[in-house]
Amino acid sequence: MPGQVATERDGPVDDEPGPYDPENETRDAWEERLHAAGYFPLPTFYVLDIPSHVSKIALNKIRRRLPDGYTLLYEPNWPNIVEPHREDRIGFHTISLGAGIVFPLRPLLTEVCHAFRILPGQIIPNAHRYLHSFVNICSHHKIEPSLRLFLFCFEVLPGGTGCEGFVYFKGRTGRKFISDVPQSNRGWKEKFVFIEFPPFVTPLAGLKWNDHLLNHEYATPTTSPDLEASLEILLHGDPLTGRKYNYGSWVWRVESGGEGTSQAHDAAGRGVPSPGNTAEAEGNSHPDMEFEEYVMPEDKPEGETGGSQIGAAKTFTVQPETVEVHDLDDDEPPTDRSKEKGKEKTGRRQKKVATTHPSYAKKRTRSDSEPASQTIEDAFVNLGLRLKEKGEIGPYAAEQLGMGSPSEVAWLKKEKEELALILKSQGDELIRLSGMAGTMKAENSQLKEENGRLMDEVSEAKREMAEKEETFPGRAAAWVEENKADAARGEK
């Protein structure tokens, strides 16, 4: 039975139906055959007509973020995301790459793909946001982000109108713990690239773009005490807010060595960047997308240093309190990476604490006279902007915080200048073409006038000819009579 996908089977479904054969069956017959076998259709005719259009800026940004061994491939003449696929060359939409995907791929993502026989490119960007937020939330609570738990919380469904051939995830009724993600980015289907994996690394071997999806009714795992216990912890919500987890704060949040992260990736010192808003516009990828390690502090309430998982998920109210902002000293150079991380943490908005560290004697202190009314996210943003104005953040930290490094800013300025030159040349070309069009218009008018004059001359010639034709018989008769009289006089 297909239902073995969630609980008892790691391999493909034994009775998986064959692909659509347009020569031997109609589309309606194919859909009926799939429904009878427990599958939804994922028509590919829509996807096969979508080519890729990715800007050079987006390509360079993705290429810089890839870890060693992974190669970005892009050809403007690729007809679609289906045909160029190989086991070691996988297609990804650029928006999905900014929605939490890390390399090597998370185990849960590969498990979902193998369980439903689909590729990552068939999963819409919002579904990627749900999956990667789920992994990071589970890792924070020391819960294993297994396929059983994921399918216990989410349904895997085929896309509707406008997303034919794609797959999305939907939280099951009564089991939703992640806040709604933004509406899908416009034009994301037309922006895809291929990532070539290192030699002998084929996590999605045996998969291809599938035209059918297992019915979610057969993919629901049987409830069990461990699933119910994990779900109860997740339903408690974000420990800092007491509400549902905001995907924007969790889609990139990975603690070093946490469950769901790739051990090979952590061993190489590569993870994911700081969390942030992943809502892109015009196909722009995540502004902080970075496949390098960034360790986030544990989200625990004040005074909590340990305890059970249940205690870590308690709901509580955050009261306003007086806070103190420590500005970093201008003449304190960073020494090593560990000290630099400590320096960045010191510059964050935090509660006033007593310390005997010698560096604190040099720092300027300012206390707010009124209780803080900003959210934690706003405090981090404002603090980062103020530190940037003081020149205390180096290029690496500025790039991690989404502020852009000087080299990248200079490169963007150069790109802007090149675009301005291109626009200027195009404007000059338009002016030249406009001048040519004006000249041709004048010549055309002159030709029309010449043609009119010639037509008048032709009309005059025709009129004269008609008059001559009318008077010719009379003149001919008069000539004959005149000649007869002359001839008669000559004979006499």
Long-range contacts (C-beta under 8 A, 24 or more apart in sequence): 1-38, 1-218, 2-37, 2-38, 2-39, 2-214, 2-215, 2-218, 2-219, 3-217, 3-218, 3-219, 3-220, 5-115, 5-116, 5-214, 5-218, 5-219, 6-115, 6-147, 6-148, 6-151, 6-218, 6-219, 6-220, 6-221, 7-148, 7-221, 7-222, 10-111, 10-114, 10-115, 11-114, 12-114, 12-117, 12-206, 13-117, 13-214, 16-117, 16-212, 17-212, 19-211, 19-212, 20-211, 34-212, 38-214, 38-215, 38-217, 38-218, 39-212, 39-213, 39-214, 39-215, 40-157, 40-158, 40-212, 40-213, 40-214, 40-215, 41-158, 41-211, 41-212, 41-213, 42-118, 42-122, 42-158, 42-164, 42-165, 42-166, 42-167, 42-210, 42-211, 42-212, 42-213, 43-164, 43-165, 43-211, 44-82, 44-165, 44-209, 44-211, 45-164, 46-164, 46-165, 47-80, 47-81, 47-82, 47-164, 47-165, 47-166, 47-189, 47-209, 48-79, 48-80, 48-82, 48-83, 49-80, 50-80, 50-81, 50-189, 50-190, 51-78, 51-79, 51-80, 51-190, 52-76, 52-78, 52-81, 52-190, 52-191, 52-192, 52-193, 53-190, 53-191, 54-94, 54-191, 54-192, 54-193, 54-283, 55-283, 57-412, 57-415, 58-94, 58-191, 58-283, 58-284, 58-285, 59-193, 61-285, 61-289, 62-94, 62-97, 62-193, 62-285, 65-289, 65-290, 65-291, 66-103, 66-195, 66-291, 67-103, 67-265, 67-268, 67-270, 67-291, 68-268, 69-197, 69-198, 69-201, 70-103, 70-195, 70-196, 70-197, 70-198, 71-195, 71-196, 72-193, 72-194, 72-195, 72-196, 73-193, 73-194, 73-195, 73-196, 74-193, 74-194, 81-121, 81-192, 81-209, 82-209, 84-194, 85-119, 85-194, 85-208, 85-209, 87-202, 87-204, 87-205, 87-206, 88-196, 88-197, 88-199, 88-201, 88-202, 89-194, 89-195, 89-196, 89-197, 90-119, 90-120, 90-121, 90-194, 90-195, 90-197, 90-204, 91-119, 91-120, 91-121, 91-192, 91-193, 91-194, 92-120, 92-121, 92-192, 92-193, 92-194, 92-195, 93-121, 93-125, 93-188, 93-189, 93-191, 93-192, 94-188, 94-191, 94-192, 94-193, 94-283, 94-285, 95-125, 95-185, 95-188, 95-191, 95-280, 95-283, 95-285, 96-120, 96-121, 96-123, 96-124, 96-125, 96-128, 96-188, 97-193, 97-285, 97-286, 97-289, 98-278, 98-280, 98-284, 98-285, 98-286, 98-289, 99-125, 99-126, 99-128, 99-129, 99-132, 99-251, 99-278, 99-286, 100-128, 100-129, 100-131, 100-132, 100-133, 100-136, 100-251, 100-252, 100-272, 100-278, 101-128, 101-132, 102-132, 102-254, 102-261, 102-262, 102-265, 102-271, 102-272, 102-291, 103-195, 103-265, 103-291, 104-201, 104-203, 104-262, 104-264, 104-265, 105-203, 105-204, 105-262, 106-131, 106-132, 106-135, 106-260, 106-261, 106-262, 107-260, 107-262, 108-134, 108-135, 108-145, 108-146, 108-147, 108-150, 108-260, 110-203, 110-204, 111-147, 112-147, 112-150, 112-156, 113-204, 113-207, 114-204, 114-206, 114-207, 115-147, 115-214, 115-219, 116-156, 116-167, 116-210, 116-213, 116-214, 116-219, 117-207, 117-210, 117-214, 118-167, 118-207, 118-209, 118-210, 118-213, 119-204, 119-207, 119-208, 119-209, 119-210, 120-204, 121-192, 121-209, 122-165, 122-166, 122-167, 122-209, 122-210, 123-166, 123-167, 123-168, 123-169, 124-159, 124-163, 124-166, 124-167, 124-168, 124-184, 124-188, 125-184, 125-185, 125-188, 126-168, 126-169, 126-181, 126-182, 126-184, 127-167, 127-168, 127-169, 129-181, 129-247, 129-251, 129-278, 130-154, 130-169, 130-171, 130-178, 130-181, 130-247, 131-169, 132-251, 132-252, 133-178, 133-245, 133-247, 133-250, 133-251, 134-178, 135-254, 135-259, 135-260, 136-250, 136-251, 136-252, 136-253, 136-254, 136-258, 136-260, 137-177, 137-178, 137-234, 137-245, 137-250, 138-230, 138-234, 138-259, 138-260, 139-254, 139-255, 139-258, 139-259, 139-260, 139-261, 140-250, 140-253, 140-255, 140-258, 140-298, 140-299, 141-233, 141-234, 141-309, 141-312, 141-313, 142-259, 142-309, 143-230, 143-233, 143-234, 143-259, 143-309, 144-259, 144-260, 145-259, 145-260, 148-221, 148-227, 149-227, 149-230, 149-231, 151-219, 151-220, 151-221, 152-220, 152-221, 152-223, 152-227, 152-231, 153-177, 153-231, 153-234, 155-216, 155-219, 156-213, 156-214, 156-216, 156-219, 157-213, 157-216, 158-213, 165-211, 167-213, 175-231, 175-235, 176-244, 177-234, 177-235, 177-237, 177-244, 177-245, 178-244, 178-245, 178-247, 178-250, 179-243, 179-244, 179-245, 179-246, 179-247, 181-247, 182-279, 185-279, 185-280, 185-281, 185-283, 186-282, 187-282, 187-283, 188-283, 190-283, 191-283, 232-310, 233-309, 233-310, 233-313, 234-313, 236-313, 236-314, 236-315, 237-313, 237-315, 238-299, 239-299, 239-300, 239-301, 239-312, 239-313, 239-314, 240-299, 240-301, 240-318, 240-376, 241-318, 242-315, 242-316, 242-317, 247-278, 248-275, 248-276, 248-277, 248-278, 248-279, 249-275, 249-377, 250-275, 251-275, 251-278, 252-276, 252-278, 252-286, 252-288, 252-294, 253-296, 254-294, 254-296, 255-295, 255-296, 255-298, 256-293, 256-295, 266-293, 269-293, 271-295, 273-400, 274-400, 274-401, 274-402, 276-402, 287-402, 288-400, 288-401, 288-402, 290-399, 290-400, 294-400, 295-341, 297-345, 302-351, 320-371, 320-372, 320-373, 321-351, 321-371, 321-372, 322-352, 322-367, 322-368, 322-370, 322-371, 322-372, 323-349, 323-350, 323-351, 323-352, 323-368, 323-372, 323-379, 324-350, 324-351, 324-352, 324-365, 324-366, 324-367, 324-368, 325-349, 325-366, 325-383, 325-386, 326-350, 326-360, 326-363, 326-365, 327-363, 327-364, 327-366, 327-386, 327-387, 327-390, 327-392, 328-363, 328-387, 328-390, 328-392, 329-359, 329-362, 329-363, 330-390, 330-391, 330-392, 332-359, 332-362, 334-394, 340-394, 340-397, 344-393, 344-397, 347-383, 347-387, 347-392, 348-379, 348-380, 348-383, 349-376, 349-379, 349-380, 349-383
